[in-house]
Amino acid sequence: MNTDALLSWFRENARPLPWRERPDPYAVWLSEIMAQQTRIETMLPYWRRFLERWPTVNDLAKAPLDDVLSAWSGLGYYTRARNLHAAAQALAERGFPSTAEGWMEIPGVGRYTAGAVASIAFNADEPLVDGNVERVLTRWHYITDDARAPATQRRLWELARAHLPPGRAGDWNQALMELGATLCSPRRPRCEICPLRVGCGAYRAGEAESLPNKPRKGESPEVRGVCGAWFSGGRVLLARRPDEGLLGGLWELPGQDLTADEAEPGALVHAFQRRLGLTVVAVARLGQVRHIFTHRKLTLGVWLVDGEGAPPAQLQGYTAARLVGPDELGGLGLSTLARRALELVGFGAQTALFAAQPSPEYKV
């Protein structure tokens, strides 16, 4: 690869991303965690808000986890937020490592992130391979093997290290990623103006758009779920999911997944009466929301619940429960799915009372 050509192109064409102005380890690490499986334009407002609210890693380490989850809400892949908080506590205690090996000991930091922060923030001679770099390398070297195969991944990391110019790792790694994010894009790559087109195997073969080779995965399974809105004194009952697993540590309207033959109202009543210890009188369906996760597609039925009894502080299957007013939602970690369900209920925009909703569809 032509090192000078790529670095010259990068100096002239790099997007003005704020963490590039002054490669502070905290800012770079935060950007790398947020950018995982997320577009830059999507994560950038979150990055700015986090730095405004928690200017240093010590500030972030001291923040309650619920505050961090709330600030992360809408960015998705919430395990990143929990790991971010745990990592901040580790970094506040140990300081920022200057090597990839040191970063690998920090919670939530894998090989790519370790190489990125070490090279960008400390200019350590460490390679990295993310989706953009993978695309550049497979095309330039004309690698037609399955890009997901372990052997191919090992080869890509070896190539990334072999191409690394000593003493210029930070700029080189960012240049490779920038090239993959802009000119060497998944669709319609702009090969005619690429600084690396000379020597590019895929360009010579006219097959740039077909690489990297990633055989299609099977369709994500369709699953169903149900949740219910129980009101008391203008406040709605929310429950906190266990820390581990999908949407871990986030708050939601209580409910459950459904089996293929389960009907929504019966399962919801069972969930509230058996699992939650509440006496249900009737329920009314408000609608449904659909959400696509990485490995499954969920259709969630949203119901209004009319019942008796005082909600307990502990609900089976959850770590906590509480009645929440509209003005308290901003302080809780809520997934996009939970927010959409609450919008369907009308909570936050108006007082949602059972009497104002459709007639009960299911009486107990």
Phi, psi and omega per residue, in radians:
M1 nan 2.561 3.131
N2 -1.473 1.690 -3.079
T3 -1.028 -0.853 -3.081
D4 -1.113 -0.679 -3.133
A5 -1.113 -0.762 -3.123
L6 -1.191 -0.771 -3.123
L7 -1.167 -0.624 3.082
S8 -1.136 -0.766 3.083
W9 -1.055 -0.732 -3.116
F10 -1.107 -0.760 3.137
R11 -1.056 -0.595 -3.073
E12 -1.533 -0.403 -2.966
N13 -2.177 -0.025 -3.086
A14 -1.064 2.394 3.046
R15 -1.129 2.484 -3.093
P16 -1.377 1.186 3.139
L17 -1.358 2.380 -2.966
P18 -1.083 -0.567 -3.123
W19 -1.309 -0.126 3.068
R20 -1.487 -0.343 -3.096
E21 -1.140 -0.759 3.121
R22 -2.521 1.738 -2.994
P23 -1.210 1.249 3.075
D24 -1.262 2.344 -3.087
P25 -0.976 -0.717 -3.127
Y26 -1.113 -0.821 -3.115
A27 -1.148 -0.706 -3.140
V28 -1.172 -0.821 3.128
W29 -1.037 -0.791 3.141
L30 -1.068 -0.737 -3.139
S31 -1.131 -0.683 -3.113
E32 -1.194 -0.689 3.105
I33 -1.144 -0.770 -3.105
M34 -1.216 -0.507 -3.077
A35 -1.434 -0.112 3.119
Q36 -1.120 2.078 3.109
Q37 1.004 0.465 -3.111
T38 -2.461 2.403 3.138
R39 -1.209 2.568 -3.108
I40 -1.013 -0.772 -3.103
E41 -1.144 -0.412 3.097
T42 -1.385 -0.759 -3.051
M43 -1.430 -0.360 -3.034
L44 -1.013 -0.778 3.093
P45 -1.080 -0.627 3.091
Y46 -1.143 -0.764 3.140
W47 -1.008 -0.786 -3.138
R48 -1.119 -0.757 -3.113
R49 -1.144 -0.701 3.109
F50 -1.068 -0.776 -3.120
L51 -1.205 -0.557 3.079
E52 -1.210 -0.698 -3.089
R53 -1.414 -0.676 -3.123
W54 -2.244 1.467 -3.014
P55 -1.129 -0.410 -3.131
T56 -2.240 2.857 3.120
V57 -1.134 -0.518 3.085
N58 -1.141 -0.677 3.100
D59 -1.101 -0.769 3.135
L60 -1.149 -0.667 -3.133
A61 -1.107 -0.587 -3.102
K62 -1.452 -0.229 -3.074
A63 -1.223 2.495 3.017
P64 -1.087 2.520 -3.124
L65 -1.019 -0.687 3.134
D66 -1.048 -0.624 3.104
D67 -1.153 -0.695 3.134
V68 -1.175 -0.769 3.115
L69 -1.100 -0.678 3.112
S70 -1.119 -0.772 3.135
A71 -1.158 -0.501 3.140
W72 -1.408 -0.301 -2.990
S73 -0.899 2.218 -3.126
G74 1.780 -0.268 -3.116
L75 -1.507 -0.330 3.074
G76 1.381 3.014 -3.131
Y77 0.848 1.123 -2.931
Y78 -1.222 -0.250 3.025
T79 -1.020 -0.554 3.104
R80 -1.049 -0.696 -3.115
A81 -1.179 -0.723 3.117
R82 -1.148 -0.739 3.099
N83 -1.154 -0.627 3.115
L84 -1.045 -0.764 -3.129
H85 -1.156 -0.783 3.115
A86 -1.117 -0.683 3.128
A87 -1.156 -0.679 3.120
A88 -1.056 -0.692 3.114
Q89 -1.152 -0.687 3.104
A90 -1.168 -0.722 -3.126
L91 -1.207 -0.625 3.106
A92 -1.112 -0.550 -3.123
E93 -1.466 -0.723 -3.014
R94 -1.705 -0.404 -2.985
G95 1.594 3.014 -3.097
F96 -1.487 2.128 3.073
P97 -1.154 2.653 3.112
S98 -1.844 -0.026 -3.132
T99 -2.120 2.732 3.083
A100 -1.096 -0.675 3.121
E101 -1.032 -0.750 3.111
G102 -1.146 -0.677 3.137
W103 -1.184 -0.520 -3.138
M104 -1.130 -0.268 3.118
E105 -1.524 -0.074 -3.110
I106 -1.577 2.374 -3.138
P107 -0.944 2.382 3.062
G108 1.373 0.070 -3.116
V109 -1.851 2.074 3.087
G110 -1.783 -2.934 -3.028
R111 -1.109 -0.760 -3.134
Y112 -1.101 -0.903 -3.103
T113 -1.064 -0.689 3.115
A114 -1.046 -0.804 3.123
G115 -1.154 -0.656 -3.118
A116 -1.139 -0.881 -3.080
V117 -1.198 -0.739 -3.129
A118 -1.089 -0.712 -3.093
S119 -1.380 -0.720 -3.067
I120 -1.343 -0.768 -3.080
A121 -1.465 -0.503 -3.064
F122 -2.143 0.003 -3.115
N123 0.964 0.531 3.067
A124 -1.211 2.539 -3.124
D125 -1.352 1.263 -3.117
E126 -2.136 2.312 3.087
P127 -1.423 2.979 3.020
L128 -2.637 2.677 3.052
V129 -2.398 1.928 2.976
D130 -2.017 -2.965 -3.114
G131 -1.062 -0.660 -3.135
N132 -1.209 -0.799 3.131
V133 -1.149 -0.693 3.085
E134 -0.979 -0.752 -3.125
R135 -1.139 -0.780 3.128
V136 -1.081 -0.815 -3.074
L137 -1.195 -0.751 -3.128
T138 -1.137 -0.619 3.128
R139 -1.291 -0.787 -3.076
W140 -1.136 -0.705 3.140
H141 -1.577 0.006 3.127
Y142 0.915 0.990 3.129
I143 -1.602 1.956 -3.077
T144 -1.736 -0.070 3.104
D145 -1.170 2.825 3.089
D146 -0.969 2.051 -3.066
A147 -1.172 -0.365 -3.129
R148 -1.476 -0.252 -3.091
A149 -1.110 2.436 -3.136
P150 -0.943 -0.690 -3.129
A151 -1.115 -0.679 3.116
T152 -1.186 -0.715 3.121
Q153 -1.099 -0.716 3.098
R154 -1.069 -0.735 3.137
R155 -1.118 -0.705 -3.139
L156 -1.102 -0.718 3.108
W157 -1.157 -0.665 3.090
E158 -1.116 -0.719 3.116
L159 -1.167 -0.696 3.126
A160 -1.048 -0.713 3.108
R161 -1.229 -0.677 -3.115
A162 -1.113 -0.588 -3.111
H163 -1.461 -0.171 -3.010
L164 -1.174 2.105 3.092
P165 -1.410 2.105 -3.100
P166 -0.970 2.347 3.100
G167 1.452 -0.102 -3.131
R168 -2.270 0.480 -3.036
A169 -1.074 -0.723 -3.090
G170 -1.039 -0.900 3.134
D171 -1.173 -0.686 -3.116
W172 -1.109 -0.837 -3.135
N173 -1.089 -0.740 3.114
Q174 -1.154 -0.614 3.120
A175 -1.146 -0.754 3.094
L176 -1.070 -0.784 3.136
M177 -1.134 -0.706 3.136
E178 -1.126 -0.713 3.114
L179 -1.073 -0.771 3.130
G180 -1.175 -0.520 -3.119
A181 -1.428 -0.300 -3.042
T182 -2.081 -1.339 -3.067
L183 -1.335 -0.787 -3.085
C184 -1.554 0.992 -3.026
S185 -1.409 2.847 -3.126
P186 -1.042 -0.697 -3.127
R187 -2.054 2.445 3.109
R188 0.870 1.005 3.088
P189 -1.081 2.529 -3.080
R190 -1.645 1.147 -3.043
C191 -1.061 -0.537 -3.035
E192 -1.140 -0.371 3.123
I193 -2.052 0.229 -3.121
C194 -1.315 2.321 3.134
P195 -1.204 -0.220 -3.125
L196 -1.921 0.250 -3.081
R197 -1.115 -0.556 3.067
V198 -1.223 2.076 -3.117
G199 1.674 -0.106 -3.104
C200 -1.368 2.050 -3.098
G201 -1.130 -0.724 -3.125
A202 -1.191 -0.615 3.099
Y203 -1.127 -0.786 3.122
R204 -1.082 -0.654 -3.103
A205 -1.449 -0.136 -3.106
G206 1.208 0.514 -3.066
E207 -2.196 0.441 -3.077
A208 -1.002 -0.738 -3.050
E209 -1.229 -0.326 -3.120
S210 -1.494 -0.085 -3.133
L211 -2.053 2.626 0.025
P212 -1.255 2.700 -3.139
N213 -1.415 1.949 3.122
K214 -2.304 1.673 3.123
P215 -0.925 2.452 -3.087
R216 -1.120 2.420 3.058
K217 -1.438 2.878 3.079
G218 -1.169 2.799 3.127
E219 -1.099 2.473 3.083
S220 -1.177 2.428 -3.122
P221 -1.178 2.593 3.058
E222 -1.586 2.200 3.105
V223 -2.203 2.776 -3.123
R224 -2.120 2.664 3.076
G225 -2.595 2.993 3.138
V226 -2.524 2.527 3.078
C227 -2.484 2.786 -3.080
G228 -2.328 2.535 3.096
A229 -1.812 1.973 3.134
W230 -1.900 2.102 -3.076
F231 -1.870 2.571 3.042
S232 -2.624 2.035 3.118
G233 1.059 0.640 3.129
G234 1.371 0.085 3.105
R235 -2.012 2.680 -3.082
V236 -1.951 2.576 3.133
L237 -1.413 2.151 3.040
L238 -2.101 2.632 -3.134
A239 -2.206 2.585 -3.111
R240 -1.770 2.205 -3.128
R241 -1.245 2.728 3.057
P242 -0.999 2.670 -3.082
D243 -1.109 -0.578 -3.127
E244 -1.593 2.624 3.065
G245 1.708 -3.053 -3.095
L246 -1.034 2.280 3.127
L247 0.977 0.579 -3.084
G248 -1.011 2.341 3.073
G249 1.413 0.006 -3.110
L250 -1.670 2.767 -3.124
W251 -1.678 2.608 -3.109
E252 -2.776 2.925 2.934
L253 -1.177 2.270 -3.083
P254 -1.113 2.568 -3.140
G255 -3.133 -2.673 -3.119
Q256 -2.865 2.853 3.000
D257 -1.294 2.755 -3.129
L258 -2.008 2.535 2.970
T259 -1.383 2.983 -3.039
A260 -1.041 -0.596 -3.051
D261 -1.798 0.105 -3.130
E262 -1.434 2.383 3.044
A263 -1.527 2.535 -3.072
E264 -1.025 -0.907 -3.027
P265 -1.116 -0.739 -3.139
G266 -1.110 -0.744 3.125
A267 -1.144 -0.656 -3.136
L268 -1.164 -0.786 3.114
V269 -1.063 -0.760 3.116
H270 -1.047 -0.751 -3.122
A271 -1.088 -0.751 -3.094
F272 -1.286 -0.658 -3.052
Q273 -1.487 -0.741 -3.088
R274 -1.505 -0.845 -3.069
R275 -1.439 -0.627 -3.035
L276 -1.781 -0.207 3.085
G277 1.260 0.477 -3.140
L278 -1.951 2.529 3.137
T279 -1.579 2.020 -3.090
V280 -1.687 2.310 3.104
V281 -1.702 -0.782 -3.129
A282 -2.806 2.794 3.084
V283 -2.372 2.672 3.102
A284 -2.371 2.317 -3.100
R285 -1.401 2.293 3.136
L286 -1.729 -0.368 -3.097
G287 2.538 -2.795 -3.137
Q288 -2.546 2.743 3.033
V289 -2.212 2.538 3.115
R290 -1.979 2.489 3.140
H291 -2.546 2.399 3.139
I292 -1.823 2.020 3.029
F293 -1.616 3.108 -3.111
T294 -1.064 -0.695 -3.023
H295 -2.095 0.167 3.094
R296 -2.854 2.775 3.101
K297 -1.993 2.173 -3.026
L298 -1.944 2.321 2.930
T299 -1.940 2.039 -3.042
L300 -1.929 2.008 3.038
G301 -1.347 2.324 -3.097
V302 -1.976 2.175 -3.058
W303 -2.188 2.665 2.982
L304 -1.711 2.348 -3.045
V305 -2.000 2.251 3.045
D306 -1.918 2.182 -3.079
G307 -2.786 -3.011 -3.094
E308 -2.250 2.733 3.097
G309 1.892 2.899 3.133
A310 -1.752 2.211 3.140
P311 -1.054 2.300 3.113
P312 -1.306 2.826 3.111
A313 -1.355 -0.298 -3.128
Q314 -2.210 2.208 3.126
L315 -2.035 2.441 -3.136
Q316 -1.038 2.262 -3.137
G317 1.584 -0.114 3.128
Y318 -2.196 2.839 -3.138
T319 -1.653 -0.307 -3.141
A320 -2.873 2.834 3.077
A321 -2.615 2.607 3.123
R322 -2.842 2.695 3.010
L323 -1.467 2.327 -3.012
V324 -2.226 2.326 3.044
G325 -1.541 2.846 -3.107
P326 -0.985 -0.603 -3.100
D327 -1.352 -0.095 -3.139
E328 -1.706 -0.161 -3.052
L329 -1.093 -0.581 -3.092
G330 -1.122 -0.344 -3.121
G331 -1.672 0.079 -3.116
L332 -1.960 2.604 3.035
G333 -1.383 1.925 -3.128
L334 -2.137 2.334 3.067
S335 -1.301 2.889 3.055
T336 -1.036 -0.657 3.109
L337 -1.065 -0.816 -3.140
A338 -1.118 -0.695 3.126
R339 -1.119 -0.709 3.131
R340 -1.168 -0.645 3.087
A341 -1.128 -0.738 3.121
L342 -1.161 -0.610 3.074
E343 -1.129 -0.659 3.118
L344 -1.135 -0.637 3.071
V345 -1.174 -0.490 -3.067
G346 1.632 0.154 -3.080
F347 -1.353 2.318 -3.124
G348 1.819 -0.553 3.103
A349 -1.720 -0.484 -3.137
Q350 -2.755 2.847 3.095
T351 -1.304 2.134 -3.107
A352 -1.729 1.902 3.120
L353 -2.010 2.585 -3.087
F354 -1.022 -0.646 -3.096
A355 -1.132 -0.403 -3.091
A356 -1.569 -0.040 -3.069
Q357 -1.797 3.038 3.125
P358 -1.000 2.774 3.142
S359 -1.052 2.590 -3.130
P360 -0.959 2.387 3.099
E361 -1.677 -0.235 -3.043
Y362 -2.601 2.002 3.109
K363 -1.828 2.504 -3.093
V364 -1.722 nan nan
